[in-house]
Amino acid sequence: MLVPVRPVLRGLALVAALASICRRDPAASIARPVKEPFGSRKLRGAPDHGQRVRFEIDPTAPDSHRADLSLGAEPGRFDLMIGSASDDIRLPDRFELLD
């Protein structure tokens, strides 16, 4: 799944910023962080210039533990949060991973 975003860089001169994506699994069988970072991109550009950023999400990637401690994603709803940092979320969204 691809998540395209187009942040606008704000500032008076050449701007450097960071776009981060976090996820949340509200029904995970094992406790997970509320905002778990799993991707970021460095952005550079002129002030007030939009730049397209694409995050690729592989919901089947073995990056978390299931209840039986095997690696892999669990079916269910996931919340996505995109912003400049985990405490500066500007684009919330969600998807559902089916069996």
N, C-alpha and C positions, 0 to 999 in steps of 0.2 A: 504494500500500500504506500503510495506517495502522498505526502502532505506538502503542497506548495503554499508559501506565504510570500508577501511582498512588503517587508518593512521599509519605512521611510527614515532615512538617517537625518537627525536634527543636529544643528550646530552652526557655527560661524565660519569654520574653515574645513579643511579636509577632515573627515570624520572616520573613526574606527569604532566599531561596535561589535557586540556578540549577540547572536540569536540562539537561544537555547530551547530545547524541547524536554518536557518532563512528562511522566505518566503516573497514573494512580490506578491501582487495581482494588476497588472498594470491597470485593468479595473474595480476596485471595485466601487460600487455605492456610498459608503461613504469613505472618505479619510482614508487611512491606512498607516502605516509607510513604508518607502522604504525597510528597512530590519527589519522585525518583528521577533524577536527571539521566537521560540516555542519549543525548546528542547535542552538538552545538556547531555553529559555523561562525567564522570571523568574517566581518563585513568591513569594507573600506570604500569610501566614495565621497562625492561632493555633497555639501549640505542640501537638505530637502530632496535628495535623490532616492528614488525607490530602487530596490535591488531584489530580484527574485531569488528565493532560497527554497530548496527542496530537501525535505527530510524523508528518507526511505525507512519505512517501518516494516519489519518482518515479524509478525506476531507469532510465528512458529519457532523463532530463534531460541535456542536453549540457554536463556540468560536468567532464568529464575527457577526456584525450586517449587515442586508440587508438594502435596500433603505427604506423599510416600518418599520424599526427598530426592526423587528423580528430577532431572533438569528438563524444562520445557514450559511452554505457556499453558495456562488453564483457560478453558472456554469461559466467556462472560463479558461483561462490560468493562471497558477501559476508558479512563478520562485522559485526554491530552491537554497539555498546557504549554503554550509557546509564548516566549517573551525574552527580554534581555537578561533575566535572571529568575530564579525560582520564586523570588519575592516581588517580581514585576511581571506578572502574567498579563498578556494583552489579548490573547486569542485562545479561549478555551474551546474544546470540542470533545467528542467521544465517538467510540466505535465499539462494535460488539464482535467478539471472536466466537465463531460457531464451532461445534464439534467437528 
